[in-house]
Each structure stands twice: as structure tokens, then as C-alpha cells.
Amino acid sequence: MKRTLSVLVALIMLLTLTPAFAAQEEINIFMWSDYISDDLIANFEDEYGVRVNLSYMSDNADSITKLTAGAGSEYDLIMTCDAYMESLIAGGYLEQLDLSQIPNSENINRAYWSEQNQGYCVPYLMNYIYVVYDTERCPIEITCYNDLIRPEMKGQIGSVDGARNLFPIALIALGYDPNSRNENEIKEAYEWLVKYNENVVAYGSTETNMVSGTISCMFTYDGNTAEAMAQLGENNTLTVAPFTSDPVQLGFDLYVIPKGAQHIDLAYKFLNYICDPEVMAANLVDNPYSCPNDAAVAAASEEYRNGPAFNFDYKTNIFFQEDVGDAITIYDQYYQMLKVG
């Protein structure tokens, strides 16, 4: 009898609890790894009683592939960058946003959020992609992109990767538009990058190699620089290269809702949550990149606002990645040749 009663009690509890578990909503997000704080995700889950499922991309091509293949059945939010927005909007791959459901988006500086894109994306973080070098170990002072292919720099450089990060610096070094669609110019840029490639020790974890002393120069994101400088502490001898003429890239990572997303209401809640100044200010502790949310920057620590990784004079001498249309296939062709080489 006792055993029967125990089974009945357990069965009743299971039947009582199961609907609660089944009712828990989930939101599925595809983005870069190690690019959002665990606390932010956990706090959002607690506040809204939902589960956040994160999946990670290895490069921007991953998100574009998913978006153009109809990712709405699988993901509710996908991270992409400004270089692809024109094509994604024109192709009808994105849900149009109702910004009235994201009131905290008013905190985002409109200078970093084009009028065309405002109806389809929400900027998350942004990053200057620039050159940093160790003033004590680097063989030369770096003042322009062409310095990176000098023979003295062989075995000295760590670099970010990706066609749309690498080719623009080569095009600028050659005197061309960083968003060129001219195949002859892109081919010349490829030849420049072959020389650059000979001086690069590794692509990827630039800050790790810099801190360990493997390299003395890196072409990297401002957030990676901030992390490297913080790890070096009082021993920091890194400086942002004092470019006087060559512009640097300012890139944006954006959240979009793929067409046909299953949990659009939760996507709106998440977008509004990350635009909250206090939430984003806390997120900047673990992700010290440039931020388009002015209110969050004002709420962030003085250490963040005055960090040496953001202390450079050419913030107006910048360029943006533009959608190069069909020319992207030319870039991809030469990029694959560069990687094989």
C-alpha cells in the first residue's frame, strides 16, 4: 500500500510539474562566442522566465548563410555586420522591426545607426580595427598600413581574419577605395596581402599572442587591445599606432530578426534589455569594445571610458564596410587563394 501511494504521489507531482516545464519559453540566438556576459544572459532568463539558447558563428559568412537559407525556423536573433545589411534587406531575409517595442533603443547614437538600417537591426557593439604595437619590442614605429609589409616585420604580426577586414587595408595602402568593386584593384590588394601574410605569425587570438610575447604588433579590434592592456597591467608598453593619413575601419555588430522567426516577442524583449544603459554598462566589463549606446557609456566605469585602447586621435578618419554586392564573390575567390597560400 505504501509503495502504491508513493507511486501515485510521484505521478501526481510529475503531472503537476510537467506543464510548467513545458510552458517555459525559449529564445534561440546565433552570434560570436565570448561576446556577451554570462550574467547578462542569466539575468535576462531570470527576469523573463525564459531559456536563452546560444549558438556560435566562426565568421560572418556563417550568419549570412543561415539568413539567406531561411533561418527563422531555427533562430530568433542572428548577429551580422553592417557590410551585409543592404543585401539582406533587399533580399527580404529580415523581419522589419517595430522600434516602439524597443524603447531603450533611443539610447543608441543615431550617428552609428543609419536611417535605412534602423527598421531592420539593432546595433550591439562596435569596434575600431586598428594597428597596435609594443613600443619596446616592435622593430619599427608603425604609422601606416604599408609599414606592415616591410621586411623588418617578418614574424612580428598577429592579425584578425576575414576578407572584409583584410582587403580594405590593402586597398587603402594601394590608394584605392576600401570598398572597391574593381577586380583589378582587388587582385592588387591580394598581392599586397600575400606580402602581409609572410609577416603574420598567426590569425585569431591576437591579444593572447601579444601578452605572451610571441608578437610585437597586431592588427586587431579595440576590445582585444583593451583586454591585452589589462592583462599586461603595469607592464603595458602597447600603443595604438599613430596613423596620420590612412583611415581605420569602424565596424558594427548588429542583431537582426530573421524572416519567419518563431519567438519575435522574446526577440523584442531581448533587444530592449540589452539596450538598457545599466545592463549594457555591466556587459562592457567583460566585453570592453566601443559601444554605440551613449547612455551605457555614460553609466560605464571611468576605467572603461578612459581606457588607453580608446585613446587615439583619428576617430574621425574612419571608413565603414559597405555592401559590395556581387563583387563579394571576387573577394571570396582571392581570400580563399590567400588562405591556401
C-alpha positions as CSV (number, residue, x, y, z in Angstrom):
1,M,0.0,0.0,0.0
2,K,2.8,2.4,1.0
3,R,4.6,1.7,-2.3
4,T,1.4,2.2,-4.3
5,L,0.8,5.5,-2.5
6,S,4.4,6.6,-3.2
7,V,4.0,5.9,-6.9
8,L,0.7,7.8,-7.0
9,V,2.2,10.8,-5.2
10,A,5.2,10.8,-7.6
11,L,2.9,10.5,-10.6
12,I,0.7,13.4,-9.4
13,M,3.8,15.6,-8.8
14,L,5.1,14.8,-12.3
15,L,1.8,15.6,-13.9
16,T,1.6,18.8,-11.9
17,L,5.1,20.0,-12.7
18,T,5.3,18.9,-16.4
19,P,3.1,21.7,-17.8
20,A,5.2,24.3,-16.0
21,F,8.4,23.0,-17.6
22,A,6.7,22.6,-21.0
23,A,5.4,26.2,-20.8
24,Q,8.9,27.7,-20.4
25,E,9.6,29.8,-23.5
26,E,13.0,29.7,-25.3
27,I,14.8,32.2,-27.5
28,N,17.5,31.0,-29.9
29,I,20.4,33.3,-30.7
30,F,23.2,32.9,-33.2
31,M,26.3,35.1,-32.6
32,W,30.0,35.3,-31.9
33,S,31.2,33.3,-28.9
34,D,32.7,35.0,-25.8
35,Y,31.0,38.2,-26.8
36,I,28.2,38.7,-24.2
37,S,28.5,38.3,-20.5
38,D,27.1,35.2,-18.7
39,D,25.5,37.5,-16.1
40,L,23.5,39.3,-18.8
41,I,22.1,36.1,-20.2
42,A,21.4,34.7,-16.7
43,N,19.7,37.9,-15.5
44,F,17.5,38.1,-18.7
45,E,16.4,34.4,-18.1
46,D,15.5,35.2,-14.5
47,E,13.6,38.4,-15.3
48,Y,11.5,36.9,-18.1
49,G,11.4,33.3,-17.0
50,V,12.8,32.0,-20.3
51,R,15.7,30.0,-21.5
52,V,18.3,31.5,-23.8
53,N,20.0,29.1,-26.3
54,L,23.2,30.5,-27.7
55,S,24.8,29.0,-30.8
56,Y,28.1,30.4,-32.2
57,M,29.4,31.5,-35.6
58,S,33.0,31.1,-36.8
59,D,32.9,34.0,-39.2
60,N,30.4,36.4,-40.8
61,A,29.8,34.1,-43.7
62,D,28.1,31.7,-41.2
63,S,25.4,34.2,-40.3
64,I,24.8,35.2,-43.9
65,T,24.5,31.5,-45.0
66,K,21.9,30.9,-42.3
67,L,19.9,34.1,-43.0
68,T,19.8,33.5,-46.8
69,A,18.8,29.9,-46.2
70,G,15.7,30.9,-44.1
71,A,16.9,30.8,-40.5
72,G,13.6,31.9,-39.0
73,S,12.6,28.3,-38.3
74,E,15.8,27.8,-36.2
75,Y,16.8,31.2,-34.7
76,D,15.0,34.3,-33.3
77,L,18.0,36.6,-33.4
78,I,21.2,36.5,-35.5
79,M,24.3,38.7,-35.3
80,T,25.6,40.1,-38.5
81,C,27.6,43.2,-39.5
82,D,27.0,46.4,-41.4
83,A,28.7,45.2,-44.6
84,Y,25.8,42.9,-45.5
85,M,22.7,44.9,-44.4
86,E,21.9,46.3,-47.8
87,S,21.7,42.9,-49.5
88,L,19.9,41.3,-46.5
89,I,17.2,44.0,-46.6
90,A,16.8,43.9,-50.4
91,G,16.6,40.1,-50.3
92,G,13.7,40.1,-47.8
93,Y,15.6,38.0,-45.3
94,L,14.9,40.1,-42.3
95,E,11.8,40.9,-40.2
96,Q,11.1,44.6,-40.2
97,L,11.3,46.0,-36.6
98,D,8.7,47.9,-34.6
99,L,11.0,50.2,-32.6
100,S,8.1,51.1,-30.3
101,Q,8.6,47.7,-28.8
102,I,12.3,48.5,-28.2
103,P,12.0,51.9,-26.3
104,N,15.5,51.6,-24.9
105,S,16.9,51.8,-28.5
106,E,16.5,55.6,-28.0
107,N,19.9,55.3,-26.1
108,I,21.7,54.4,-29.3
109,N,23.5,57.2,-31.1
110,R,21.9,57.6,-34.5
111,A,25.3,58.5,-36.0
112,Y,26.1,54.8,-35.6
113,W,22.7,53.6,-36.9
114,S,21.9,54.5,-40.5
115,E,18.3,55.5,-41.2
116,Q,18.0,52.7,-43.7
117,N,19.1,50.1,-41.2
118,Q,17.0,51.3,-38.2
119,G,14.0,49.4,-39.3
120,Y,15.8,46.1,-39.5
121,C,18.6,45.8,-36.9
122,V,19.8,46.9,-33.5
123,P,23.5,47.7,-33.0
124,Y,25.1,45.7,-30.2
125,L,28.8,46.7,-30.1
126,M,31.2,48.4,-32.5
127,N,34.9,48.2,-32.9
128,Y,37.7,50.1,-34.4
129,I,40.0,47.7,-36.3
130,Y,43.4,49.3,-36.0
131,V,47.1,48.5,-35.5
132,V,48.7,48.2,-32.1
133,Y,52.4,47.6,-31.4
134,D,54.8,47.2,-28.5
135,T,56.9,50.3,-28.2
136,E,59.8,48.3,-26.7
137,R,59.8,45.2,-28.9
138,C,58.5,46.2,-32.3
139,P,61.4,46.7,-34.8
140,I,59.8,49.9,-36.3
141,E,57.3,52.5,-35.5
142,I,54.0,51.8,-37.3
143,T,52.4,54.8,-38.9
144,C,50.6,53.4,-41.9
145,Y,49.4,50.0,-43.4
146,N,52.4,49.8,-45.7
147,D,54.7,49.5,-42.7
148,L,53.1,46.1,-42.1
149,I,54.7,44.6,-45.2
150,R,58.2,45.9,-44.5
151,P,60.8,43.1,-44.2
152,E,61.6,44.1,-40.6
153,M,58.1,43.0,-39.6
154,K,58.5,39.3,-40.6
155,G,57.3,37.1,-37.8
156,Q,56.1,40.1,-35.7
157,I,52.4,40.4,-36.5
158,G,49.2,38.8,-35.2
159,S,46.0,39.6,-37.2
160,V,42.3,39.4,-37.3
161,D,41.0,37.4,-40.2
162,G,38.2,37.7,-42.8
163,A,38.1,39.0,-46.4
164,R,36.2,42.2,-45.5
165,N,38.7,43.0,-42.7
166,L,41.9,42.3,-44.6
167,F,41.3,43.5,-48.1
168,P,40.3,47.1,-47.1
169,I,43.7,47.8,-45.5
170,A,45.5,46.6,-48.6
171,L,43.2,48.7,-50.9
172,I,43.9,51.8,-48.7
173,A,47.7,51.1,-48.8
174,L,47.4,51.0,-52.6
175,G,45.5,54.2,-52.8
176,Y,42.1,52.6,-53.6
177,D,38.6,52.7,-52.2
178,P,38.5,50.3,-49.2
179,N,35.1,49.1,-50.6
180,S,36.3,48.7,-54.2
181,R,34.3,46.6,-56.6
182,N,37.1,46.7,-59.3
183,E,38.5,43.2,-59.8
184,N,41.9,44.6,-60.9
185,E,42.2,46.6,-57.7
186,I,41.1,43.6,-55.6
187,K,43.7,41.5,-57.4
188,E,46.4,44.0,-56.5
189,A,45.1,44.0,-52.9
190,Y,45.5,40.2,-52.9
191,E,49.1,40.6,-54.0
192,W,49.7,43.1,-51.2
193,L,48.2,40.7,-48.7
194,V,50.5,37.9,-49.8
195,K,53.4,40.1,-48.6
196,Y,51.4,40.8,-45.4
197,N,50.8,37.1,-44.9
198,E,54.5,36.5,-44.9
199,N,54.9,38.7,-41.8
200,V,51.9,37.3,-39.9
201,V,52.6,34.7,-37.2
202,A,49.0,33.8,-36.5
203,Y,45.4,34.9,-37.3
204,G,42.9,34.9,-34.5
205,S,43.8,35.3,-30.8
206,T,45.9,38.3,-31.3
207,E,45.8,39.5,-27.6
208,T,47.0,36.1,-26.3
209,N,50.0,36.2,-28.6
210,M,50.8,39.8,-27.7
211,V,50.6,39.2,-23.9
212,S,52.8,36.0,-24.3
213,G,55.4,38.0,-26.3
214,T,55.0,35.9,-29.4
215,I,54.3,39.0,-31.5
216,S,55.1,42.7,-31.2
217,C,52.4,44.1,-33.4
218,M,48.7,43.3,-34.0
219,F,46.0,44.3,-36.4
220,T,43.0,43.8,-34.2
221,Y,39.8,45.1,-32.6
222,D,39.8,47.7,-29.9
223,G,38.2,45.3,-27.4
224,N,41.1,42.8,-27.9
225,T,43.5,45.6,-27.3
226,A,41.7,46.6,-24.1
227,E,42.0,43.0,-22.9
228,A,45.7,42.7,-23.7
229,M,46.5,46.0,-22.0
230,A,44.5,45.0,-18.9
231,Q,46.4,41.7,-18.7
232,L,49.8,43.4,-19.0
233,G,48.8,45.9,-16.3
234,E,51.8,48.0,-15.1
235,N,54.0,46.2,-17.7
236,N,51.9,47.5,-20.6
237,T,54.1,49.0,-23.3
238,L,51.5,48.8,-26.1
239,T,50.3,51.8,-28.0
240,V,47.7,52.4,-30.7
241,A,49.7,53.1,-33.9
242,P,49.6,56.9,-34.6
243,F,48.2,56.9,-38.1
244,T,48.2,60.3,-39.7
245,S,46.7,59.6,-43.1
246,D,45.4,56.0,-43.5
247,P,41.8,55.7,-42.2
248,V,40.8,52.9,-39.9
249,Q,37.7,50.7,-40.1
250,L,34.8,51.2,-37.7
251,G,32.7,48.1,-37.8
252,F,29.3,47.3,-36.2
253,D,27.9,44.0,-34.9
254,L,24.1,44.1,-35.2
255,Y,21.3,41.9,-34.1
256,V,18.6,41.1,-36.7
257,I,15.4,39.0,-36.5
258,P,15.4,36.5,-39.4
259,K,12.3,36.3,-41.5
260,G,9.8,33.9,-40.0
261,A,11.3,33.8,-36.5
262,Q,9.2,31.8,-34.1
263,H,9.6,34.0,-31.0
264,I,9.5,37.6,-32.1
265,D,8.0,38.8,-28.9
266,L,11.0,37.4,-26.9
267,A,13.4,38.8,-29.5
268,Y,12.0,42.3,-28.9
269,K,12.3,41.8,-25.1
270,F,15.9,40.7,-25.5
271,L,16.8,43.7,-27.8
272,N,15.2,46.1,-25.4
273,Y,17.0,44.5,-22.5
274,I,20.5,44.8,-24.0
275,C,19.8,48.5,-24.8
276,D,19.2,49.3,-21.1
277,P,22.1,51.5,-20.1
278,E,22.8,49.7,-16.8
279,V,22.6,46.3,-18.4
280,M,25.0,47.3,-21.3
281,A,27.4,49.1,-18.9
282,A,27.7,45.9,-16.9
283,N,28.2,43.9,-20.1
284,L,31.1,46.2,-21.1
285,V,33.2,45.0,-18.1
286,D,33.6,41.6,-19.8
287,N,33.3,42.9,-23.4
288,P,35.3,46.2,-23.4
289,Y,34.6,47.2,-27.0
290,S,33.4,50.5,-28.3
291,C,29.7,50.9,-27.7
292,P,27.1,52.9,-29.7
293,N,24.8,53.2,-26.7
294,D,25.6,56.6,-25.3
295,A,23.7,56.2,-22.1
296,A,25.5,52.9,-21.4
297,V,28.9,54.5,-22.0
298,A,28.0,57.3,-19.6
299,A,27.0,54.7,-17.0
300,A,30.1,52.6,-17.5
301,S,33.2,52.8,-15.3
302,E,35.7,55.6,-15.7
303,E,38.3,52.8,-16.3
304,Y,36.4,51.8,-19.4
305,R,35.7,55.4,-20.7
306,N,39.3,56.5,-20.3
307,G,41.0,53.2,-21.3
308,P,44.2,53.5,-23.4
309,A,42.7,51.2,-26.0
310,F,40.4,54.0,-27.0
311,N,42.9,56.8,-26.7
312,F,43.7,57.7,-30.2
313,D,43.3,60.9,-32.3
314,Y,41.9,59.6,-35.6
315,K,38.3,58.7,-34.6
316,T,37.0,60.9,-37.4
317,N,39.4,59.4,-40.0
318,I,37.5,56.2,-40.4
319,F,35.7,54.2,-43.1
320,F,32.8,51.7,-42.9
321,Q,32.3,48.4,-44.6
322,E,29.8,48.8,-47.4
323,D,27.8,46.2,-49.1
324,V,29.9,45.4,-52.3
325,G,27.1,43.4,-54.0
326,D,28.2,40.8,-56.5
327,A,31.8,41.8,-56.0
328,I,31.8,39.7,-52.8
329,T,32.4,36.6,-54.9
330,I,35.6,38.2,-56.2
331,Y,36.7,39.0,-52.7
332,D,35.9,35.4,-51.6
333,Q,37.9,34.0,-54.6
334,Y,41.0,35.9,-53.7
335,Y,40.6,35.4,-50.0
336,Q,40.5,31.6,-50.5
337,M,43.7,31.9,-52.6
338,L,45.3,33.8,-49.8
339,K,44.3,31.3,-47.1
340,V,45.7,28.4,-49.3
341,G,48.9,30.3,-49.7
